[in-house]
Amino acid sequence: MNIIEQFKEIAAADFNPLLSRAKDEGRKIMGYFCAYIPEEVIHAAGFIPYRMRTAGTRGTLKGDVYFASLNCTFVRHCFDKALNNDFDFLDGIIFMNGCDHTRRMYDNWRHADLDPSFRFMFVAPHMINSSAENRLEAEIKKLITAMEEHYGFSFSRERLRASIELYNRRRDLLGQIDQLRKADPLPIRGSEFFAIIQALTALPVEESIELLEKAIDFLKNRNVSVPSEVRVFIAAGCVEEISHLELIESSGGAIVGDNICLGSRYFDLQVDRKEEPVRALALRYLNHVSCPRMMNDFRRRIDFIKKQISERKIEAIIAEKLKFCDLWGGELFIYRREFKEAGTPLLPLELELYSGSTGQIKTRLQAFFEQVRNRHEISDELIRTAGSNYRFSED
């Protein structure tokens, strides 16, 4: 098994051998939701941060008792797994007001009185400004105090600085792999890159750094490009199904850029080592590439995508939302207007996690990629014709 296949195997399961070994050694695991909760704080407190996800889901039968069918499939799958004790390895869990759907997970978790006993609601700002920076810094300190009181330890700023170094190193390595996605030919598929990140969120950071270094060596001089692929940027929130990303690729797309929770947003922006550590974390987690929950940052998200289009020679955008996600529904509405004006082909998709409806999606993807390729052929022909006419007039 090569290193990429190893990452895929880890990403496909709740638990993995490295987590199991860490538990056997007495280490504790802290679950958390959303990209605005600082992993460094969790790690410095002596826990392994574990991003909550729905890998290995068996459906939403039990979750639907607590959540209406109008709630997104991520929360229903996730809560169903909790009711089935699939997260019994967790020693604590941190919720967040990412959206109304995930915020309600905290209420239902307490109502059902599910383990673990440490359940903290992390309230992150919805805007980016100096007041929000101060607010997020205060919330991080509140989280630290809650962990100290519950687990009976004294938090160390020096350990926090050491954790920041580790996670900055991991972001740097992920950034190096991400840069490979600019290449032509491609040494890594987009689905492989996202599998790497998903696996990292369920691994001790120390081991993950070692695995990333091996992955970089493995990717040297590798070529996985397919002729006539369309270079695609994907914008979405909760994307967990690697099989869905592989479907995009098998339909004719090469995913070379993204704005996804477990994509660019995960490793964008280092923590400033010169700042006081808690303040530095607040600045980093508030100012990395944002998602639609951040209300005053839409223009920066658009500029980020346009920059990626230029740098990575992107030919088309796929913009996805989970059904009933109002945040991404509004985002996609504005994307359509912005990129129509910019002349960039965009395919909006509304999905449900683990729905199995791949046939219809594949048909839409294939038709979209064919339109993009035809558009390029027409543009190339117009350029050739214009060139011929120009040379003829000169003669």
N, C-alpha and C positions, 0 to 999 in steps of 0.2 A: 504494500500500500504506500503510494507516494504521499507527500506532505499535504497536497491539495485534497486528496481523498480522505485523509485523516481529519482535516478541518470539516469536510462535509459530513462525515460520520458524527462528529461532536455536535455540529449544528442541528442535526436531525433528531436529537434526543434531549430529554430534560436533564438527565444526569449523565456523567461520563467518568471514566476511570481516574482522571486527574482530580476531579472533585471528590470522588470516593476516597482516594488516598489522603486528600487533605482532611476530610472528616475523620478518617481513622487516626490521623495525627493530632486530633483535638481541635482543629481549626473550625470556626463558625462561619456560616454563610448568611448573608443579608440580601434578601430580595429587594428590588426597587423597580419603579416604573419611570419611564421618560428620561429624556436626554438633558434635563435641567437639574438633576440630582447629582452632586459631585461624588464620583466613585472614590476619589482620593480620601475624602473624609471617612467613608465606610472602611477603606483599607487601613487607614491610619488608626482606626479604632480596633483593629485586630480581626476584621471580617473579610471574607471574600465577597466582593460585590457580584450579584447575580441578577442580570436583567430579566424581568418577568416576560415570558413569552408562551406560546401555545404549541410548541413542538410536540408531536406525538398525540395530538388531541383525539378524543374518541367521540366528539360531537358536543351538542349543547343541551342535551336533555335535562340535566339537573340545573345547569346555568339558567335555562329558560324559566325556571320556577321563580328566580329572583330578578331577572331582567326581562323586559318586554321585547317583543320581536322588532320593535323600532330602535332598540339599542344595537350598536355595531357588533359584528361577529367576533371581534377581538375580545371584548369584555365578556361576552357570553361563553366563548371557548375557554378563556382564562379562568373564569369563576367556576366553570364546570370541572376543570382540572383540580381546582382547589377543593371542591366538594368531594372529589374522588381521591383526595389525599396524595395527589401527584407531586405536591410541593412539601411533603413532610420532612424533607431534608433541610428546610429553611429554619434559621434560628431567630429571624426577625424579618420585618417587611416594611418598606417605606413607600407610601402611596403619594400621588401628586395630583394637583388640579390641572392636569394636561388638557382635559376637556371635560364636559359634564358627564360623559359616559364613564371615563376612568375614575373621575372623582367619586361617583356613586359606588365604585368597587369598594372603597374604604367603608362606606356605610353598611353595605351588605356583608362584608367580611366580619365586621363587628356584630351585626345582627345575627349572623349564623354562628358567631363565637368560634371561628376557625383558628387553629394554630397558624403561626406562632403567637406567643403572648405579647411580644413587642410589635405594636402596629402604630406607625407614625404618619401623620398627614403633613406632607411638605407642600407649602403654599408658595408657588413661584409667581413673580409678576407677569403680567400680560403685555407689558410695554418695555421699551428699552430707552432709558434715560438715567440721569444721575440719581433721581429718587428711587428708581427701580434697583439700581446697583446697591444702594444703601439697604433697601428692603430685602434683597436676596442675601446680602451679607448677614443681616440680622436673622434670617431664616436658617442659614447654615449654622450659626451659633446656637440657635434654638434646637436644632437637630443634635448637635454635639452634646448639649446639656441633657437632652432626653436620653441619649444613649448612656451617658455617664451615670445618670440616676438609676436607670433600669438595670444596667449590667454591673454597676459598682466599680468603675475604674476611673482613673484620672487621665484626661485626654492630653496627648503630648504634641506640642507644636513642632518639635523636631521630627517626630515620626511623620507628621503631616508633610513637612518639607521633603522627607525621603520618599513618601508616596507620590508627591507631585513629580519628583524626578523620574520615578518608574513610569508613571502614566504619560508624561511628556515623551519619554523614550518610545513607548508603544505608539503614541500618535505619530512620532517621526517615522517609525518603521512602516506604519500603515500609509503614511503620506508617500513614502518611497514606492510602495506597491501601486498606489493610486496613480502616480506619475507614469507608470508603465502603461496605463490605459490610454495615454495619449499617442502611443506608438502605432506605427503601421509598418509591418504586421504586428498584430496584438500578441503579447506573450501570456495574457490571462483573460479569461472570459469574465464578463460582468457577474454572472451567477456564481462563479468561483470566488470572486472578490467579496460578494455579500455573504457567502458561506463562511469565509474567513472571519468577518466581523461578527456574525452571529455566534460563531464558536468562541470568539474571544470574550463575549459577554457572559460565558458560562465557564470561565477558566481562571485560575489564580494568575494574577498579572505577571508574576515572575516566570512561570512556565510559558505563558503566552509570548513573552518577548523572545524566548529561545526558539519557539516554533516559528515566529515571524522571520527571524534571521535565517532559519532553514528554508523558509518559503522563498525569500529573496534570492538565495543561491539557486534554488530549484528553477526559478523563472528565467534565469539568465539564458539567452539564446533560444528561448522557447517560442514556438509559433503556433497559435491556435486560430488564426484568421481563416475565414471562409470567403471565397470569391463572391462578389456582388452584394455583400452585406451592407446594410444601411447603418451608419454610425448614429447611435441613439442616446439621447439624454432622457433619464427617467426621473420624474418628480412625483413623490408620494409620501404618505405617512407610514402606516404600519404595513410593511412588506416582509413577510416571514417565509412564504413558500418559495424555496429555491426552485422547485419544479415550475412555478409560474415564470420565473426569470429565464429558466431553460426553455420554456415555451416561446418566449419572445425571441430567443436566439435561434431556435429551430425553425421559426417562421421567417427568418431573414434579417434579424436585427443584431447589432453588436452594441452592448450597453457600455459606453465609454465615459459617461459622466452621470452625476445624480445629485438630487437633494432629497435624501431619504433618512429616516430616523437612524437606522443602522447602516448608514452609508457615509456620505461626506460630513453630515452633521456630527457624527460620532467622533471624528478625529480632527475636525477643523479647529484651528487656533490652539496654540500652546498656552499653558499657564505661566504667567510672568514670574520668574524666580526672584526678581528684585523686590516685588511687592510683599507686604505682610501676607502670609499664606491664605488666610480666610478671605481677605479682601481680593487677592489675586484670583481665587476660585470663583468668587461672585462675578468678577469682571469677565472671566473666560466663559463661564456657563451662560451668562446673559448675552454675550456678544458673538458667540459662534454663529454659523449659518443657521438661520431661524426657520421655524415652521409656521403655519398660519395662525397658531395660537397667539403669536406676537403681533399685536394689532397695528403697530406703527412702523413695521419693518418690511412692508411689501415691496417697496421700490428697491431696496437692497437685495431682496431675493431675486427680483427680475434681473437686476444688473449682474448678479452672480451667474445666473443661467446664460445670459448673453455673453459673458466673458468665457464661460465654458464652451459655448458654441464656437467661438472664435478660436480658442486655444486647442480644442480637441477635434476640430473639423466635423462638428456634429451636423447631421443632415435633417434630423427630425426629433420631435419631443413626444414622449408618451407620458401623460399626466393621469394619475390614478387616484381614486378615492374609494374608501370602504363605503358601502351602502349606509345611509343615514348619518354620514359624517358631514355636519353643517360647515365645519371649518374648511375642509378641503373642497366642499361644494362651492363655497364662495371663491376660494383660490382658483379653482378651475375655470369659473366664469370669467375672471379677470385675465387668466392666462390666454383664453381663446381670443380676447380682444387684443391683448398686447402682441401676441406672436402672429396673429393675422396681419397686423400692421407691419410687423418686422419681416413678414414673408417666410416664416419658418413653419413647415408642416407640423401639426399637432394632432395627436389622437387622444381624446379623453376616454377613460375606461372607468366604469363603476363595477366594483368587485365585492365578493364576500369571501372571507377566509375559508379555505378548505371546502369550497362549494362543489368542486369537481366539474364545473361547466367549462371545460377546456375547448370543446369543439367550436362553439360560437366565438370565443375569444381568438382562437387560432385563425378562423376565417377572417375576422376583422383585422388582425395583425397582418396577415398575408396580403389582403387587399390594400391596406395602408402602405406597406412597404413597396408594393408594386406601383402605386401612385407616385411615391417619392422617386423611385427609379425612373419611371416614365418622365417625370418632371425634369430630372437631370438630363435625360436623353434629348428632350425637346430643347432645353437650355443650351446644351452642347451643340445641337444642330443649328440653333440660331446664331451662336457665336461663330461657328464655321462659315455659315452663310454670310454673316456680316463681314467676316474677315475676307471672304472671297470677293464680295462686292467692293470692299475698300481697295483691295489690290487691283481689281479690274479698273476702277476709276483712276487710280494712279497711273496705270499704263496708258 
